[in-house]
Amino acid sequence: MSDTNTQNESVKTGRKFTDVVKDAFKELAETFVAFVKAPKALWGINIPYIIEGLVYFGILTILGKYSSENVGLTDAQAGLVYSFVTGGITFAMLLLGGWSDKLGVRASLALAFIAMLVGRIFVALSGTLGFSNGLWSPMFFTLTGGLLIMVLAYGLFQPAAYAGVKRYTNKKTAAMGYAVIYGFMNLGAFLSGFISSTTRHAFTNIFPPNGLTAVFWVYVVLTAVSLLITLWLINKKTDKDAVARVEKENKELEEKGVEIEEEDETEKVVKPDIKINNTFLIIFSVLAVAFFLLSGFGVKNQINRIYDYKLFGLDARVDVAFILFVIMVILAVIDYLKRRPYHPFRDKRFTFFIFILVPVQTLFAHNWLTLPYYLDRAFQGTLVSQYFEVFSNLNPILIFILTPLIAGLTAQANVYKMMIYGTFVMAIPTFLLTIGPNVYMFLLYVLMMTIGEAMWSPRFLQWIAEIAPEGKVGLYMGVGQFPWFLDKVFTGFYSGWFLEKYCPKGVPPSEMHTGFMWFIYGLIAIITPISLVLAKNWMLKGFKVKHEG
């Protein structure tokens, strides 16, 4: 997703496009200069973050192919592995994020990289030691055990990285500091495609059947490099020097009378001291876990009942245990909110807004859940399939380039209208893929989707900040990320099924029906802009923004 700290200068009506382009590239150049001149300790954040962007997104790009072809999982099972990794990272940050404050930046980053190194060694070993494959096999447990360690490490890594940016930047350059690590993360993701495809082709014979194990070992080495760079560039001396430099720069800014937006004291939310009975919440949660394990997504058993039938000519399945799982989740949410009258989800407009974005956000998840499979299988025998990792990661480099341009062009546009236009532009090109595998339509899809993403994603948090009641902006911002967590988890539940049906492994492209798969995904995504249009009057009724522009 795009970052909100890309370009904050207002753009006057009638300004030439060429001026906007020049300013955008000027900002990119200034960002690079700021990166070079940053305190040494901040280099210890930025450089490993570039490498980690490369490694993390590189793993996501090939994890599905590895799970299917090496571990021997079905596409549906591989989708659940993805959900476990991406959703688990968000959950891990909720559980472990506070520890980064207690341990400090250097210790947290070092511990995180050590854990990620160990986890990725296990991932690489799963394809090296000759284990038997299949679900619940030694190879499966070695892979998922390594992924679990990596997921837990992220609970420390990202909070510590952002804490480091805050610690090593002054009040004026902090926004640029956050933009830098976001931008270079996308750059790293793009570079991963070249490293992965080159390594895979070179080591196919050494690590059959596809050389992916060699790619994992390259990522192990890069993780070790990140650890060493962190320990080298962030130490007691560099930390002390950076903090002293930041304090000096902040004092100079105050002396010059530079106005800098400070954290609003009113945003500190005081939670009411109310004792809450969580008995039913616990019961519903335990039942939800139990029903999920009994479902078709869990462990094979004789208790659950699954019924297959035809619906409008399509194969449909009713999984009784999974339906009960969904019911328990709904009851748990209802009970949770009923006992918390001050929770943001009690705000109907806020709740509608963030959850109606879920359909279009599924396209983000399909960047790793579907695209690598689609490019590898539907374009088999072509350059696209041979270098599917590169084509899967075109979005990050386009985001890196296009976001400042689009931010400059739309800086004064109405926030809600930008949400509508942006989600439309992002969703519509999905239908380009309904004609079947076509490299030109695919490239146009990626370009248009990225433009749409750059139009609305930076405005997402802006809208939340404007709709949040006074004193609750921070709370609303945090809760606003919850639907993205759901997207990462639940999109994996059905993406594998669609791949098995419409883009199966080992089938010639002429016998696939990928167009119908993308047609369904397009229908899902288009729900968002249509709903935003229909709800416009209700959403804007009595609405007053706190910030103009």
C-alpha positions in Angstrom: 0.0 0.0 0.0 1.0 3.6 -0.6 2.3 5.9 2.1 0.6 9.1 3.2 3.8 11.1 3.6 4.6 11.5 0.0 3.9 15.1 -0.9 2.3 17.6 1.4 2.7 20.9 -0.5 -0.5 22.3 -1.9 -1.0 22.5 -5.6 -2.6 25.6 -7.0 -5.4 25.3 -9.5 -4.1 25.6 -13.1 -0.6 24.4 -12.3 1.1 22.8 -15.3 1.6 19.0 -15.3 5.2 19.5 -16.3 5.8 21.5 -13.1 4.2 18.8 -11.0 6.4 16.2 -12.6 9.5 18.3 -12.1 8.6 18.8 -8.4 7.9 15.1 -7.9 11.3 14.1 -9.3 12.9 16.9 -7.3 11.3 15.4 -4.2 12.7 12.0 -5.1 16.1 13.5 -5.5 15.8 15.3 -2.1 14.7 12.1 -0.5 17.8 10.4 -1.8 20.1 13.2 -0.6 18.4 13.1 2.8 19.1 9.4 2.9 22.8 9.9 2.1 23.2 12.7 4.7 21.2 11.0 7.4 22.9 10.0 10.7 24.8 6.8 10.6 22.4 5.1 12.9 19.5 5.8 10.5 21.5 4.1 7.8 21.3 1.1 10.1 17.5 1.3 9.7 17.3 2.1 6.0 19.7 -0.3 4.4 18.5 -3.4 6.2 14.9 -2.3 5.4 15.7 -2.3 1.7 17.2 -5.8 2.0 14.2 -7.0 4.1 11.8 -5.6 1.6 13.6 -7.6 -1.1 13.6 -10.8 1.1 10.1 -10.6 2.5 8.3 -9.9 -0.8 10.7 -12.3 -2.6 9.6 -15.1 -0.2 5.9 -14.2 -0.7 6.3 -14.3 -4.5 7.7 -17.9 -4.6 6.1 -19.4 -1.5 3.0 -20.6 -3.4 5.0 -22.3 -6.1 7.2 -23.9 -3.5 4.3 -25.1 -1.5 2.6 -26.6 -4.5 5.5 -28.1 -6.4 8.0 -28.9 -3.7 6.0 -29.5 -0.5 3.2 -31.1 -2.4 0.3 -29.0 -1.1 -2.9 -28.2 -3.0 -3.4 -24.6 -4.1 -6.1 -24.3 -1.4 -3.7 -25.5 1.3 -0.9 -23.2 0.0 -3.4 -20.3 0.2 -3.9 -21.0 3.9 -0.1 -21.0 4.4 -0.1 -17.5 2.9 -2.9 -16.4 5.2 -0.9 -17.7 8.2 2.2 -15.7 7.2 0.7 -12.4 6.2 -2.1 -12.3 8.8 0.2 -13.7 11.4 2.6 -10.8 11.0 -0.1 -8.3 11.7 -1.2 -10.2 14.8 2.4 -10.6 15.9 2.9 -6.8 15.8 -0.1 -6.4 18.1 1.3 -8.9 20.5 5.0 -8.0 20.5 5.1 -4.4 19.2 5.4 -3.1 22.8 8.5 -5.1 23.5 10.5 -2.9 21.0 10.0 0.0 23.4 11.3 -2.0 26.3 14.3 -3.5 24.5 15.4 -0.5 22.5 15.9 -0.1 18.8 19.2 -1.9 18.4 18.4 -4.9 20.6 15.0 -5.3 19.0 16.3 -5.2 15.4 19.2 -7.5 16.3 16.9 -10.0 18.0 14.4 -9.8 15.1 17.0 -10.4 12.5 18.5 -13.3 14.5 15.0 -14.9 14.7 14.3 -14.2 11.0 17.7 -15.8 10.1 16.9 -18.9 12.1 13.4 -19.1 10.6 14.6 -18.7 7.1 17.3 -21.4 7.6 14.5 -23.8 8.5 12.6 -22.8 5.4 15.7 -23.4 3.2 16.4 -26.7 5.0 12.9 -28.0 4.3 14.0 -28.3 0.6 17.6 -29.4 1.3 17.5 -32.3 3.6 15.4 -34.7 1.4 12.4 -34.9 3.7 9.2 -36.6 2.5 6.6 -34.0 1.4 2.9 -33.6 1.6 0.5 -32.1 4.2 1.7 -32.8 7.8 5.0 -34.2 6.5 8.4 -33.5 7.9 9.0 -31.1 5.0 5.7 -29.3 5.8 6.5 -28.9 9.5 10.0 -27.7 8.8 8.7 -25.1 6.4 5.8 -23.9 8.6 8.0 -24.0 11.7 10.5 -21.7 10.0 7.7 -19.4 8.8 6.3 -19.2 12.3 9.6 -18.0 13.7 9.8 -15.5 10.9 6.3 -14.3 11.6 7.1 -13.8 15.3 10.3 -11.9 14.4 8.2 -9.4 12.4 6.3 -8.6 15.6 9.5 -6.9 16.8 11.1 -5.8 13.5 8.6 -3.4 12.0 7.7 -1.5 15.2 11.4 -1.2 16.0 12.2 0.1 12.6 9.6 2.8 12.8 10.7 3.6 16.3 14.2 4.0 15.0 13.1 6.4 12.3 11.4 8.5 15.0 14.5 8.4 17.2 17.0 9.4 14.5 15.1 12.1 12.7 14.2 15.6 13.8 10.7 17.1 13.9 11.0 18.5 10.4 12.5 15.4 8.7 10.5 12.7 10.4 7.9 12.5 7.7 10.6 12.2 5.0 12.2 9.5 7.1 9.1 7.3 7.1 8.6 7.9 3.4 12.2 6.8 2.7 11.9 3.4 4.3 8.5 2.9 2.7 9.9 3.8 -0.7 13.0 1.7 -0.4 10.9 -1.3 0.8 9.0 -1.1 -2.6 12.3 -0.8 -4.4 13.6 -3.9 -2.6 10.4 -5.8 -3.6 11.0 -5.0 -7.2 14.6 -6.1 -7.1 13.6 -9.4 -5.6 12.2 -10.6 -8.9 15.5 -10.4 -10.7 17.4 -12.1 -7.9 14.9 -14.9 -7.5 14.5 -15.7 -11.2 18.2 -15.6 -11.9 19.0 -17.9 -8.9 16.2 -20.3 -9.7 17.3 -20.9 -13.3 21.0 -21.3 -12.3 20.3 -23.9 -9.6 17.4 -26.0 -11.0 19.6 -29.0 -11.5 21.2 -28.7 -8.0 17.9 -28.1 -6.2 15.3 -29.9 -8.2 12.5 -29.6 -9.3 12.7 -25.8 -9.8 15.7 -24.3 -7.9 13.5 -22.5 -5.4 15.4 -23.9 -2.5 18.5 -22.0 -3.7 16.5 -18.8 -3.7 15.7 -19.4 0.0 19.4 -19.9 0.8 20.2 -16.6 -1.0 17.6 -14.9 1.3 19.2 -16.5 4.3 22.5 -14.9 3.3 20.8 -11.5 2.8 19.2 -11.8 6.2 22.6 -12.4 7.8 23.9 -9.3 5.9 21.1 -7.2 7.3 21.9 -8.4 10.8 25.6 -7.5 10.4 24.8 -4.1 9.0 22.5 -3.4 11.9 25.0 -4.3 14.5 27.7 -2.3 12.7 25.8 0.9 12.0 23.7 1.0 15.2 25.9 0.9 18.3 26.1 2.9 21.5 28.3 5.6 19.9 26.2 6.0 16.7 23.0 6.0 18.7 24.3 8.6 21.1 25.6 10.8 18.2 22.3 10.5 16.3 20.2 11.4 19.3 22.5 14.4 20.1 22.3 15.6 16.5 18.5 15.3 16.5 18.2 17.3 19.7 20.5 20.0 18.4 18.5 20.2 15.1 15.2 20.5 17.0 16.5 23.3 19.1 17.7 25.1 16.0 14.3 24.7 14.4 12.7 26.2 17.5 15.1 29.1 17.6 14.3 29.8 13.9 10.6 29.8 14.7 9.9 27.0 12.3 6.3 25.8 12.8 6.2 22.1 12.9 3.0 20.0 13.4 3.3 18.5 16.8 1.2 15.6 18.2 -2.1 17.0 19.5 -2.4 16.5 23.2 -6.2 16.0 22.7 -5.5 12.8 20.7 -4.4 11.0 23.9 -7.5 8.9 24.6 -8.4 8.2 28.2 -10.2 4.9 28.4 -13.0 4.7 30.9 -12.3 2.5 33.9 -15.0 -0.1 33.2 -14.9 -3.8 34.1 -15.8 -5.9 31.2 -17.1 -9.4 31.3 -15.3 -11.4 28.6 -16.8 -14.8 29.4 -19.0 -15.1 26.3 -16.2 -13.6 24.1 -13.8 -16.4 25.3 -16.5 -19.1 24.8 -17.3 -17.9 21.2 -13.6 -17.6 20.4 -12.8 -21.1 21.6 -15.7 -22.6 19.7 -14.6 -20.7 16.6 -11.1 -22.3 16.8 -12.6 -25.7 17.4 -15.0 -25.5 14.4 -12.3 -24.2 12.2 -10.1 -27.2 13.0 -13.0 -29.5 12.3 -13.7 -27.8 9.0 -12.4 -28.8 5.6 -9.6 -26.2 6.1 -8.4 -28.0 9.3 -7.8 -31.6 10.3 -9.5 -34.5 8.5 -12.2 -36.0 10.8 -15.4 -38.0 10.7 -17.5 -35.4 12.6 -17.8 -32.6 10.1 -20.3 -32.8 7.2 -19.5 -31.4 3.7 -22.0 -31.3 0.9 -21.2 -30.7 -2.8 -23.7 -29.6 -5.3 -24.2 -27.5 -8.4 -25.3 -23.9 -8.3 -25.9 -22.1 -11.7 -23.7 -24.7 -13.3 -20.8 -24.1 -10.9 -19.5 -26.5 -8.3 -20.5 -25.4 -4.8 -19.7 -26.8 -1.4 -21.4 -26.5 2.0 -19.0 -27.1 4.9 -21.1 -27.3 8.1 -18.2 -26.8 10.5 -16.8 -23.8 8.6 -20.3 -22.2 8.6 -20.4 -22.7 12.4 -16.9 -21.2 12.6 -18.2 -18.0 10.8 -21.2 -17.9 13.1 -19.0 -18.1 16.2 -16.8 -15.3 14.8 -19.8 -13.1 14.2 -21.2 -13.8 17.7 -17.8 -13.0 19.2 -17.6 -9.7 17.4 -21.1 -8.7 18.4 -20.4 -9.6 22.1 -17.1 -7.7 22.0 -18.7 -4.5 20.7 -21.8 -4.7 22.8 -19.7 -4.5 26.0 -17.5 -1.7 24.6 -19.7 1.4 23.9 -16.7 3.6 23.1 -15.2 1.4 20.4 -14.8 2.9 16.9 -16.9 0.1 15.4 -19.9 1.5 17.1 -19.5 4.5 14.7 -21.6 3.3 11.7 -20.1 5.6 9.1 -16.5 4.7 10.2 -17.3 1.0 10.2 -19.0 1.1 6.8 -16.1 3.1 5.3 -13.2 0.8 6.4 -15.1 -2.5 5.7 -16.4 -1.4 2.3 -12.8 -1.0 1.2 -12.2 -4.8 1.8 -13.4 -5.9 -1.6 -11.0 -3.6 -3.6 -8.2 -4.4 -1.1 -8.4 -8.1 -2.1 -6.5 -7.0 -5.2 -3.5 -6.2 -3.0 -3.6 -9.7 -1.6 -3.9 -11.3 -5.0 -0.5 -9.7 -5.9 1.1 -12.6 -4.0 -1.8 -15.1 -3.7 -2.8 -15.3 -7.4 -0.4 -13.4 -9.7 2.7 -15.6 -9.3 0.6 -18.7 -10.0 -1.2 -17.0 -12.9 1.9 -15.7 -14.6 3.8 -19.0 -14.1 1.0 -21.3 -15.3 -1.2 -19.3 -17.8 1.9 -17.9 -19.6 3.9 -21.1 -19.5 6.5 -21.4 -22.3 6.9 -17.6 -22.5 9.3 -15.0 -21.0 6.5 -14.0 -18.6 6.4 -17.5 -17.1 10.2 -17.8 -17.1 10.6 -14.6 -15.1 7.3 -14.6 -13.3 8.9 -13.1 -10.2 9.9 -9.9 -12.1 6.4 -9.5 -13.6 4.8 -10.2 -10.2 6.7 -7.3 -8.6 6.1 -4.5 -11.2 3.6 -2.8 -8.8 6.1 -1.9 -6.1 8.4 0.0 -8.5 5.5 1.7 -10.2 4.2 2.8 -6.7 7.7 4.1 -5.9 7.7 6.3 -9.1 4.0 7.2 -9.5 2.8 8.0 -6.0 4.6 11.5 -5.7 3.3 12.4 -9.2 -0.3 11.6 -8.5 0.0 13.1 -5.0 1.1 16.4 -6.7 -1.8 16.3 -9.2 -4.5 15.5 -6.6 -3.3 17.4 -3.5 -6.4 19.6 -3.4 -8.9 17.1 -4.6 -11.8 16.2 -2.3 -10.9 13.2 -0.2 -14.1 11.2 -0.6 -14.2 11.8 -4.3 -10.6 10.6 -4.6 -11.6 7.5 -2.7 -14.3 6.9 -5.3 -12.2 7.7 -8.4 -9.2 5.8 -7.1 -11.0 2.6 -6.2 -12.8 2.7 -9.6 -9.5 3.1 -11.4 -8.1 0.2 -9.4 -11.0 -2.2 -9.8 -12.0 -1.7 -13.5 -8.7 -2.9 -15.1 -9.2 -6.3 -13.5 -11.7 -7.0 -16.2 -8.9 -6.6 -18.8 -7.7 -10.0 -17.7 -11.0 -11.7 -18.5 -10.0 -12.1 -22.2 -7.4 -14.6 -21.2 -3.6 -14.6 -20.9 -2.3 -11.6 -22.8 0.9 -9.9 -21.8 -0.2 -6.4 -23.0 -3.5 -6.6 -21.1 -1.6 -7.7 -18.0 0.9 -4.8 -18.2 -2.0 -2.4 -18.7 -3.8 -3.9 -15.8 -0.8 -3.5 -13.5 -0.3 0.1 -14.6 -3.9 1.2 -14.2 -4.3 -0.7 -10.9 -1.2 1.0 -9.5 -2.5 4.4 -10.6 -5.7 3.7 -8.8 -3.9 2.5 -5.7 -1.7 5.7 -5.7 -4.9 7.8 -6.0 -6.8 6.4 -3.0 -4.4 4.7 -0.6 -2.7 7.9 0.6 -6.2 9.3 1.3 -7.4 6.4 3.4 -5.8 7.5 6.7 -6.6 11.1 5.9 -10.3 10.3 5.8 -10.1 8.3 9.0 -8.4 11.3 10.7 -11.1 13.6 9.5 -14.1 11.4 10.5 -12.7 10.5 13.9 -14.1 12.3 16.9 -11.8 14.7 18.8 -9.4 12.8 21.0 -9.8 9.5 19.2 -7.8 9.9 16.0 -5.0 7.5 17.2 -7.6 4.9 18.2 -9.4 5.1 14.9 -6.2 4.9 12.9 -5.2 1.7 14.6 -8.6 0.0 14.3 -8.8 1.2 10.6 -6.0 -1.4 9.8 -8.2 -4.3 10.9 -10.0 -4.9 7.5 -6.5 -5.1 5.9 -5.7 -7.9 8.3 -9.0 -9.6 7.4 -8.1 -9.2 3.7 -4.7 -10.9 4.2 -6.3 -13.8 6.1 -9.5 -14.5 4.3 -8.5 -13.9 0.7 -6.2 -16.9 1.1 -9.2 -19.1 2.0 -10.7 -18.9 -1.5 -7.8 -17.9 -3.8 -6.4 -21.4 -3.8 -9.8 -22.9 -4.7 -10.1 -20.6 -7.7 -6.6 -21.5 -8.8 -7.4 -25.2 -8.6 -10.6 -24.7 -10.7 -9.5 -22.1 -13.2 -5.7 -22.0 -13.3 -4.7 -25.5 -12.3 -1.1 -26.9 -12.1 0.0 -29.1 -15.0 -2.8 -28.1 -17.4 -2.1 -26.4 -20.8 -3.2 -22.7 -20.9 -5.7 -23.5 -23.6 -7.6 -25.7 -21.1 -7.6 -23.1 -18.3 -10.4 -20.6 -17.6 -8.5 -17.8 -16.0 -10.7 -15.2 -17.6 -13.7 -16.3 -15.5 -11.5 -16.2 -12.3 -10.5 -12.6 -13.0 -14.1 -11.7 -13.8 -15.2 -12.9 -10.4 -12.3 -11.0 -8.7 -13.3 -7.9 -10.7 -16.9 -8.2 -9.5 -15.6 -8.4 -5.9 -13.4 -5.4 -6.3 -16.0 -3.2 -8.0 -18.3 -3.5 -5.0 -16.1 -0.9 -3.2 -16.5 2.1 -5.6 -20.1 1.4 -6.4 -20.9 1.3 -2.7 -19.0 4.5 -2.0 -21.0 6.2 -4.7 -24.4 4.9 -3.3 -23.4 5.9 0.2 -22.0 9.3 -0.6 -24.9 11.5 0.7 -25.1 9.5 3.9 -21.3 9.6 4.5 -21.0 13.3 3.8 -24.2 14.4 5.7 -23.1 16.8 8.4 -19.5 15.9 7.8 -16.9 18.6 8.5 -13.2 18.2 7.8 -10.6 19.3 10.2 -8.1 20.1 7.5 -8.6 21.8 4.2 -6.8 20.6 1.1 
